């Protein structure tokens, strides 16, 4: 008798089995959902700026770690830059 799979484990296995185009689509949908969620939850947009800078700092730390341990930093930097730019665009839109 097999042990029941945890839901997150089953989802992660399902995502890993998908072709790259489906993974890219899922990433875009998840990113858009996260932005909508941020827009609804965050009322003081100064906090959003601080969060964007925190994500940027964490991304730089991940880059440094990957460069020292794995000698590559493929795709990590572009994701972090996209998050920071989108948050800053939201802030600029709110200021005008």
ZAKOL-652298 format. One record per residue: residue number from 1; residue in one letter; y, x, z of N, C-alpha, C, O, CB in turn. Coordinates in steps of 0.02 Angstrom, whole numbers, plus 50000, padded with zeros to 5 digits. Each point is the difference from the previous one (the first is absolute). Glycine has a CB too. Example, Ala and Ser with C-alpha at 12.3 -4.5 7.8 and 13.67 -1.06 7.14 Angstrom:
// residues 2
SITE/k/r/n.py/n.px/n.pz/ca.py/ca.px/ca.pz/c.py/c.px/c.pz/o.py/o.px/o.pz/cb.py/cb.px/cb.pz
SITE/1/A/49716/50660/50390/50059/49955/50000/50060/50045/50000/49999/50052/50033/49942/49853/50029 $
SITE/2/S/50112/50077/49902/50059/50042/50003/50055/49961/50037/50055/50025/50008/49913/50034/49884 $
***
This chain:
// residues 96
SITE/k/r/n.py/n.px/n.pz/ca.py/ca.px/ca.pz/c.py/c.px/c.pz/o.py/o.px/o.pz/cb.py/cb.px/cb.pz
SITE/1/X/49941/50042/50000/50059/49958/50000/50062/50044/50000/50006/50046/50041/49932/49862/50020 $
SITE/2/X/50108/50078/49893/50060/50041/49994/50053/49977/50049/50006/49941/50016/49969/50078/49863 $
SITE/3/X/50062/50029/50146/50056/49984/50044/50056/49969/49959/50011/50020/49943/49959/50074/50137 $
SITE/4/X/50067/49858/49947/50054/49969/49962/50056/50050/49987/50018/50041/50043/49954/49847/50008 $
SITE/5/X/50056/50109/49888/50054/50045/49983/50066/49975/50030/50011/49940/50005/49930/50091/49888 $
SITE/6/X/50100/50016/50127/50066/49981/50022/50042/49980/49940/49991/50029/49946/50001/50050/50154 $
SITE/7/X/50052/49873/49907/50038/49976/49942/50042/50055/49967/50003/50004/49938/50001/49884/50116 $
SITE/8/X/50029/50153/49985/50041/50053/49971/49957/50050/49962/50021/50025/49947/50062/49961/50145 $
SITE/9/X/49859/50028/49933/49954/50047/49966/49978/49970/49933/49996/50035/49950/49965/50010/50162 $
SITE/10/X/50023/49891/49889/49979/49967/49938/50056/50000/49948/49988/50012/49941/49933/49916/50126 $
SITE/11/X/50140/50059/49956/50058/50000/49954/50011/50069/49972/50012/50008/49940/50040/49897/50123 $
SITE/12/X/49946/50146/49980/50011/50068/49976/49946/50022/49950/50015/50034/49951/50042/49994/50158 $
SITE/13/X/49882/49952/49903/49947/50016/49952/50011/49964/49934/49990/50029/49946/49930/49987/50149 $
SITE/14/X/50102/49921/49908/50014/49962/49939/50056/50033/49960/49995/50006/49939/49968/49889/50118 $
SITE/15/X/50090/50127/49978/50056/50031/49965/49978/50066/49968/50020/50016/49944/50061/49931/50137 $
SITE/16/X/49879/50092/49955/49976/50064/49973/49959/49991/49936/50001/50044/49956/49999/50002/50160 $
SITE/17/X/49965/49899/49878/49958/49988/49942/50040/49975/49939/49973/49999/49944/49933/49975/50134 $
SITE/18/X/50156/50007/49932/50040/49973/49945/50024/50055/49953/50008/50057/50021/50027/49848/50054 $
SITE/19/X/49977/50078/49862/50027/50049/49953/50073/50017/50018/50033/49962/50036/49890/49994/49873 $
SITE/20/X/50102/50101/50066/50068/50022/50018/50055/49949/49984/50048/49995/50037/49912/50120/49943 $
SITE/21/X/50033/49847/49965/50052/49951/49983/50003/49944/50053/50054/49977/50017/49929/50049/49861 $
SITE/22/X/49961/49954/50146/49999/49948/50052/50029/50027/50065/50037/49965/50034/49861/49982/49913 $
SITE/23/X/50086/50115/50069/50028/50031/50060/50076/50005/49995/50036/49988/50048/49858/50077/49968 $
SITE/24/X/50131/49954/49925/50072/50004/49990/50033/49932/50007/50052/49993/50032/49931/50105/49892 $
SITE/25/X/49986/49850/50047/50026/49933/50007/50001/49978/50073/50050/49971/50023/49907/50002/49863 $
SITE/26/X/49990/50040/50151/49998/49983/50071/50053/50037/50039/50030/49972/50046/49847/50006/49943 $
SITE/27/X/50136/50085/49994/50051/50038/50034/50070/49971/49987/50040/49995/50046/49889/50108/49945 $
SITE/28/X/50084/49876/49947/50064/49970/49984/50009/49934/50037/50054/49987/50028/49944/50069/49859 $
SITE/29/X/49951/49903/50114/50003/49936/50034/50011/50010/50075/50039/49965/50032/49887/49983/49881 $
SITE/30/X/50038/50100/50116/50008/50015/50072/50070/50025/50015/50029/49982/50051/49848/50044/49957 $
SITE/31/X/50149/50016/49948/50068/50025/50010/50052/49945/49996/50046/49998/50040/49918/50110/49912 $
SITE/32/X/50028/49847/50000/50047/49945/49994/49995/49953/50060/50051/49976/50025/49941/50031/49850 $
SITE/33/X/49948/49981/50149/49991/49958/50059/50032/50033/50061/50030/49966/50042/49864/49988/49909 $
SITE/34/X/50099/50111/50054/50030/50036/50057/50076/49995/49997/50033/49991/50052/49870/50087/49951 $
SITE/35/X/50126/49927/49937/50073/49993/49994/50024/49930/50018/50051/49993/50034/49947/50094/49877 $
SITE/36/X/49966/49863/50067/50019/49931/50018/49995/49991/50076/50043/49969/50030/49917/49989/49858 $
SITE/37/X/49987/50068/50141/49991/49995/50072/50057/50036/50037/50026/49974/50050/49850/50019/49934 $
SITE/38/X/50143/50066/49993/50056/50036/50030/50064/49960/49995/50039/49996/50048/49906/50112/49924 $
SITE/39/X/50067/49862/49971/50061/49961/49989/50004/49941/50048/50054/49982/50024/49946/50054/49855 $
SITE/40/X/49943/49933/50134/49998/49942/50045/50006/50021/50073/50035/49967/50038/49894/49972/49878 $
SITE/41/X/50038/50114/50103/49997/50020/50070/50063/50036/50023/50025/49986/50055/49852/50023/49934 $
SITE/42/X/50149/50037/49971/50055/50043/50022/50066/49963/49991/50019/49982/49944/49916/50122/50025 $
SITE/43/X/50100/49885/50086/50065/49966/49997/50057/50051/50003/50051/49991/49967/49899/49909/50088 $
SITE/44/X/50041/50153/49983/50050/50054/50003/49978/50054/49951/49953/50037/50014/50078/49937/50108 $
SITE/45/X/50005/50032/49823/49977/50045/49947/50013/50073/50016/49976/50044/49964/50045/49865/49955 $
SITE/46/X/50016/50105/50134/50006/50069/50022/49932/50026/50024/49983/50058/49990/50138/49923/50042 $
SITE/47/X/49841/49974/49999/49932/50019/50022/49956/50015/49940/49956/50043/50004/50057/49886/50098 $
SITE/48/X/49998/50036/49843/49961/50012/49939/50014/50071/49974/49955/50034/49977/50047/49843/49996 $
SITE/49/X/50062/50143/50030/50017/50068/49978/49966/50052/50044/49973/50049/49975/50138/49909/49983 $
SITE/50/X/49890/50030/50107/49967/50047/50046/49925/50002/49986/49969/50054/50001/50118/49923/50087 $
SITE/51/X/49883/49965/49898/49929/49999/49984/49985/50037/49935/49950/50035/49994/50040/49855/50065 $
SITE/52/X/50055/50103/49891/49991/50035/49937/50002/50075/50010/49960/50037/49971/50091/49867/49968 $
SITE/53/X/49996/50119/50101/50004/50072/50014/49940/50024/50040/49977/50057/49990/50148/49935/50008 $
SITE/54/X/49849/49966/50046/49940/50019/50038/49940/50006/49953/49961/50047/50006/50085/49895/50097 $
SITE/55/X/49948/50011/49851/49945/50004/49951/50007/50062/49957/49951/50033/49984/50040/49842/50015 $
SITE/56/X/50071/50141/49983/50012/50060/49960/49979/50063/50039/49968/50044/49972/50128/49898/49970 $
SITE/57/X/49921/50060/50122/49981/50058/50041/49924/50005/50008/49972/50055/49996/50136/49935/50066 $
SITE/58/X/49860/49954/49948/49927/50000/50005/49969/50023/49934/49951/50037/50000/50054/49870/50085 $
SITE/59/X/50024/50070/49859/49975/50021/49935/50005/50075/49990/49955/50032/49972/50077/49857/49983 $
SITE/60/X/50024/50140/50067/50009/50072/49994/49948/50036/50043/49972/50051/49979/50151/49934/49999 $
SITE/61/X/49864/49989/50082/49949/50031/50043/49930/49996/49967/49962/50048/50004/50107/49921/50097 $
SITE/62/X/49916/49975/49868/49936/49993/49965/49996/50049/49943/49947/50030/49988/50047/49849/50044 $
SITE/63/X/50062/50129/49931/50000/50049/49946/49987/50071/50025/49960/50037/49971/50120/49890/49967 $
SITE/64/X/49952/50091/50116/49990/50067/50029/49928/50009/50021/49969/50051/49987/50151/49952/50052 $
SITE/65/X/49852/49945/49994/49930/50004/50021/49953/50008/49940/49956/50043/50000/50071/49886/50099 $
SITE/66/X/49984/50029/49849/49956/50004/49942/50006/50068/49965/49950/50028/49976/50060/49848/50010 $
SITE/67/X/50051/50149/50011/50009/50065/49967/49966/50056/50038/49971/50045/49970/50137/49915/49984 $
SITE/68/X/49894/50038/50113/49970/50053/50039/49924/49994/50003/49964/50050/49998/50140/49956/50070 $
SITE/69/X/49870/49933/49935/49928/49990/50008/49963/49993/49934/49947/50028/49990/50076/49919/50119 $
SITE/70/X/50006/50013/49844/49964/49984/49939/50028/50035/49938/49970/49996/49947/50002/49895/50104 $
SITE/71/X/50084/50142/49956/50032/50037/49945/50022/49954/49943/50010/50024/49944/49921/50075/50086 $
SITE/72/X/50077/49837/49983/50025/49953/49950/50036/49943/50035/49984/49984/50058/49922/50047/49862 $
SITE/73/X/50142/49940/50046/50035/49943/50030/50008/49945/49948/50053/49968/49996/50008/50109/50084 $
SITE/74/X/49889/49912/49881/50002/49952/49946/50013/49929/50027/49967/49978/50046/49955/50094/49887 $
SITE/75/X/50125/49894/50037/50017/49929/50010/50033/49983/50066/50031/49947/50006/49874/50030/49922 $
SITE/76/X/50091/50065/50122/50029/49983/50065/50076/49999/49996/50031/49954/50026/49870/50096/50032 $
SITE/77/X/50127/49999/49910/50073/50006/49997/50031/49941/49963/50051/49973/50022/49938/50152/49983 $
SITE/78/X/49983/49855/49940/50030/49946/49960/49998/49934/50038/50047/49961/49993/49918/50098/49903 $
SITE/79/X/49984/49929/50143/49996/49938/50039/50055/49999/50052/50034/49949/50009/49842/50045/49971 $
SITE/80/X/50133/50061/50055/50052/50004/50051/50070/49991/49971/50041/49965/50030/49885/50109/50036 $
SITE/81/X/50087/49957/49878/50065/49993/49968/50013/49928/49979/50055/49974/50009/49938/50145/49951 $
SITE/82/X/49956/49848/50013/50008/49930/49980/50017/49956/50059/50044/49957/49995/49875/50062/49912 $
SITE/83/X/50048/49990/50149/50014/49960/50060/50071/50010/50023/50036/49952/50015/49844/50055/50019 $
SITE/84/X/50142/50056/49969/50068/50014/50023/50051/49971/49952/50050/49970/50022/49910/50134/50034 $
SITE/85/X/50031/49904/49879/50047/49974/49952/50006/49925/50002/50054/49972/49996/49921/50125/49932 $
SITE/86/X/49969/49869/50079/50001/49927/50003/50037/49976/50062/50039/49953/49997/49853/50043/49939 $
SITE/87/X/50095/50036/50121/50035/49981/50061/50075/50012/49994/50040/49960/50023/49858/50066/50043 $
SITE/88/X/50121/50030/49903/50071/50014/49992/50033/49951/49951/50057/49981/50010/49920/50140/50014 $
SITE/89/X/49987/49858/49924/50026/49950/49955/50012/49933/50035/50050/49966/49987/49891/50091/49919 $
SITE/90/X/50014/49925/50138/50009/49939/50039/50062/50005/50043/50039/49952/50004/49837/50028/49996 $
SITE/91/X/50133/50077/50031/50059/50010/50042/50064/49996/49960/50048/49969/50022/49884/50102/50054 $
SITE/92/X/50070/49961/49865/50060/49999/49959/50015/49929/49977/50059/49981/49996/49918/50137/49967 $
SITE/93/X/49973/49843/50021/50009/49932/49978/50029/49957/50056/50043/49957/49988/49862/50056/49932 $
SITE/94/X/50073/49999/50142/50025/49962/50057/50072/50018/50017/50037/49957/50026/49846/50036/50017 $
SITE/95/X/50138/50068/49944/50068/50021/50016/50052/49970/49952/50057/49992/50019/49896/50114/50028 $
SITE/96/X/50027/49877/49891/50048/49974/49953/50007/49926/50005/50039/49970/49962/49934/50122/49964 $
***
